[in-house]
């Protein structure tokens, strides 16, 4: 059994990580009724208790601490990590896995990347290596961070570089949360573009998530719940805050973080549970990334809620596949059906047959434009264990040119600031930071956009099939 290590950086990364570990434990507890440490738990947890009866169910009940998450938690402000250590998951994290400071990065990529990246490098290497050495077969690293702040973007990409240096053979999956246009961090365009260069150069696979898209999805779910169209929302629903009400939320990002955690649950389901057609995580990169820099995969989920949050009839199977390609279910603001596909992966959970999967692919293929040289660019996975409270679910990952508008908008926001050299002095006073860093970062982003432009231009060029060779008998 392979194992993976999760590296959570910054406030956003740690909040999403906290939701992931909570949901993963609940999911394992629902399947593993006896609470025995098994191969499924081994993939993301290690057992530090020799008693065979110790397991996920015991952790959830708060009886004993037997499981430790294969995770490293990093934040240059203590608040979020301390909150986790005071919450129900406090025993799941080893104190040696935590790296915190008190001052933060001041929404400055350069402080996170150059100052804290250098100051904490050896400490981070030591913690990651210790966690990796506790794996029998390390498969990949999951890095979770935001793009708009200082620690998530700066230190997050510094950690990514560190992982490439120290573990060059281990794949690096990045879940990166992009700021919305009305973000309250004025310097977020600088931070995001500087971070983008690092992601393009050093990640194997990036799952971009947009805050605005998450907010739109949460609002839509709440409107449907309040109108009765969705069904009744249960008390203490993870769609809402801990207060269990759709009208008064304790923390505005709880429901949004829950959606990203569900993405990670579905992405890792084949690594955690058995299935008739399990998809190795490294197969995603191998099959969905035809060119090194074009490793940004759009993601969509259906259903968008889990753990029996909502009392609704089971979604029809065919409708679930249709929803996955709808713009309303994308975790960035994009419409992949009207853009060009390089490849697509469908990761299905629950009681779904391979024949159902193939039938829906054949049904949808005519409406999905694929590049001429990869018309059969589908990768599929079937995990037999569905999310708690549902009979089946689907995660679609698409390498699609629909990510381009997000990058163009980010470049435009960057240029508005950079033309006036606004706030630039905050970055340039950091050792090792030059103005050329900004021009190189925006040049990298423009080159990436141009690669997508070239693919889109080829969309209208129909390449005829070569004539078949006639062999005389």
Secondary structure, 3 states (H helix, E strand, C coil): CCEEEEEEEHHHHHHHHHHHHHHHHHHHHHHCCCCCCCHHHHCCEEECCCCCCCCHHHHHHCCCCCEEECEEEEECCCHHHHHHHCCCCHHHCCHHHEEECCCCCCCCHHHHHHHHHHHCHHHHHHHHHHHHHCCCCEEEEEEEEECCCCHHHHHHHHHHHHHHHHCCCCEEEEEEEECCCCCCCCCHHHHHHHHHHHHHHHCCEEEEEEHHHHHHHHHHHHHHHHHCCCCEECCCCCCCCCCCCCCCCCCCCHHHHHHHHHHHHHHCHHHHCCCCECCCHHHHHHHHCCCCCCCECEEEEECCCCCCCEECCCCCHHHHHHHHCCHHHECCCCCHHHCCEEEEEEEEEECCCHHHHHHHHHHHHCCCCECHHHCCCEEEEEECCCCCCCCEEEEEEEEEHHHHHHHHHHHHHHHHHHHCCCCHHHHHCCCCCCHHHHHHHHHHHHHHHHHHHHHHHHCCCCCCCCCCCCCCC
